Amino acid sequence: MNTQFLSVGRGVAYEGHRPRIRLSASWLLDMGFTPGALVQALPEPNGIVFTLCDENIGRYSELARSTDEKNGKLLQVITGCNKSHPSPAIVTTGQYILYGGLSIGDHLIVRCTHGLIRMRKFSDIAGNAKTISVVSRKDKHTGGRIPKVRISGEWMAEAGFTPLALVTAESKPGSITLALRDQEIEKYSELVKYTRANKLKLLQVRQEARGPVPYIEMAGSCVEKAGFATDDVLMVHYEYGLIKLQKLDFEQLGF
């Protein structure tokens, strides 16, 4: 299952000031949303559901009438405008978006399985955000699997988390907060004392083997204290000097 964030935008000039949603991703192909495919979009409480329509639809007119009666819209998947990496895209605007309780500027969380995409309003996003999944690794002592969190990307350097930088991790039920510490405490011994006194974990940003891309890995007590388990989906919110990982409760969000 694929998960990501979007925001409700504003229609282009010829569309007026109506809300507009644009979803483009290469994984849409794997989910059956190929360019030209017919999609039914229907409003739901605090969101929209997009359903891939069967290729062997008996009567298009019946589907169109049913969609209209449900205050929805029929769409076709298009090819995105990125010429170097063309991906399928769903672009839509119209009054029916408002029927789902959405408006321009709202943040959305998107979940996609084969033939089905659900979008829900998500008010806790502020600034830059993305999603990751908790993975697992083998425990060298017990041989069992333990949950592991790994974040990486050029965005980390933009937030100040460059390779070799020192970071403290604070674990609480449902979240882990990473704070850049290099400029705050100059002496390493002072930083060690600080982390012990505040029950934090000291980490170092590393660099991917394939290039100068920063990454951080966490496992063991740091992850377990936050209550993260393998396959959990986390929201990663970041600003300069700070990264927060938060477990998402999809049932609470209406999925």
N, C-alpha and C positions, 0 to 999 in steps of 0.2 A: 504494500500500500504506500502510495506517494503522498507526502504532506508538504505544504509550503504556505507562505503568506502572500497576500495581495492587498491592494487598496482600491476602493471604488474611486475611479477617476471622473473627469468631466468630459462630456461629449465634445467632439471637434466642432468647428464653427458652423458647418452646415447642419449639425445635429442639435444645435441650440445648447442649453445648459442642462441637459438631461444626464443622469448618472451613466457611467460607462465602465464596463468590466472587460479586461483583456488578460487572458491566460495563454501563455505560450511556453511549451516545454517539450524536449525531445521524448520524454517518457510517455507523452500522450499517444504516440504510435503504439507502444506496447500495451496500452490500455484500450486499443481499438479505435481511438479517435484520429483517423487518418483524414487527410485533406479531401474534402468533398462529402464526407459522411454527414448524415442528417442527425441533428441533436434536438431533443425537446427540452426546453428550459422552463421550469416551473418555480414560482415563489413558494417558500416555506417560511415558518416563523424564524425571523432573524437570519434569513439566508435564501439560497437558491439551490436547486438540484438540477443537474444536467444529465439526461439519460440518452445514451446512444440508441438510435432507432434501428429496428431490424431492416436489413436490405430488402427483404421480401414483404414489405408493407403492402397489404392488399389494396387499400384505398387511401391515398394521400389526403383526400378531402375530409375523410372521417377523422384522421389524426389532427388535421389543421383545426377542425371544428372543436374537437375535444380539448386541444391545447388552448384555444381561444376561450372556451368555457371556464377553464381553470386559471384564466388571467396570465397565461404563459406566452411563449414565443418559440417558433421553430427556427433553427439556425443551421448553418453549414460550417463545418470545420474548414479553415483556410490555411494557407501556407504563410508563416510569419515573414516579416520584412527583412530579417537578417540574411543577407545574401551569402555570407561565408558559412553560416551554420543554420540553414533553413529548418525550422521546426513547425509542427502543426500549431495552430492558434485558434482560440475561440474568442471572438470579439463581439460584444453585444451592448446595446443601449436600449433604453425605453422605459416606459411607465411601469412595466411589470417588476423592475428592480425595486421600485419604491414599495410595491405590494409585499415584498419580502422584508420590509422594515429597514431597508438599507438606504443610505444617502451618500452623497459625495464626501469623500474623506474618510469614510469608515474603513477600518482594517478588517480583513477577512482571513480566516484560516481555511485552507483548501485540502480536502482528502479525496483521493481518487483510487478506485478499484476498476477492474475491467468493465467498461461500459457505463460507469457511474461516477459522477463528480459531485461532491457536496461542498458548498461554501457556507460558512457561518460567520456572523459578526463576532469580532474578538477585540474587546476594548482595552486589554492590558498591554498592547504593543505601544511603545513610545520610541520613535527613532528607528535605528537599524535592528532588524531581527531576521532570524532564519531558524530552520528546524534541523535537528540531527536525531539519529536513533542510537540508543545504548546498545553496544555490541558486547562480546565476551572474549575472555582469553583463558588459557589454561593456567591454573594455580600450580606453580612449580613445587610447592610443598605437598599439596593434597592430590594433585592431578585432576581435580574437578574444574568446572567452569565458573568463573566469577565475572560480574558485570564490569565493563570498561567504557569510559567516556573518552572520545577523541575528537578534538576540534582542530581544524586546520584551514588555511586559506590566506590569501593576500590581505583580506580585510583585517586580519589580526595585526599586521604591521601598521596599517592605517590607524588602528586603535592604540598603538604604542607597544604592542606585544611582539617585539622583534626577537629573533634568535639570540639566546643566552640571557635574556632578561629574566630577572627573578620575580616570582609571583606567589602570593599567598592565596590559599583556597579555604574558604569558610563554608562548612557543610551544615545545613539545617534541613529538617524534614521537608522534602519537596524541592529543594534548591541548593545550588552551589554558587558561590560568588568568588570570582577571581579578581584580585586587585594587583596592579603593577606596583612594585615596591622599590625599584632601583633608586629612584630619585628621592624617596621619602626617608630611607635609612641607609646611610653611606657604608657603615661597617657591617660586614657579614655576621660577625658575632652578635651584634646588637639585633640584627634581623632574626637570628635563630632564637634569641631570648624572647623577642617579641612574639614570634609564632608559638613558642611553647607556653608563654604566659596567657595567650589568648586562644589556645587550643586550635591552632590553624595548621595547615599543611603547607610546607615550602616546596615549590615546584620551579623548574626552569624551562623556559620556552626553547624548543629544539627546532631543527631545520630539516625539511624533507630531503631525502637523498637525491631526488630528481631536480632540485633547484632551491633557490632561496625563499621557500614558502614556510612560514612558521607553523608549528603545531604544538599541542599540549595533550598528554595522555594522563588519565587518572584511573586508578582501580583500587580495590581493597576497601579499607575502612572509610576513606574519603567519599567513595561512591555509595557504599552501603549505608552510611549515616544519613545521606540524603534520601534514602529509600528508593534509589533508582534500580531497576531490574532490566535484564536483557530484553531488547525490543521495545522498551519504553521510548516514546517520542518526547524530545525536549525542545523547548523554545530557547534559543540563544539570543539574548539581547545584549548589544554592546555599544559602548561609548568610549571616549579616550580614557585609558587607564582602568577600565572596568568591564568585566564580562559576567553576565548572570545567566545561569542555566536553570530552567524551571520545568518541572514535570507537567505535562498537559493532561488534563482530565477530559477526555473527549465525550464521555457520557454527560458530564456537567455542561459541556458546550453545545449539546443537542445533537450529537452524531449518533 
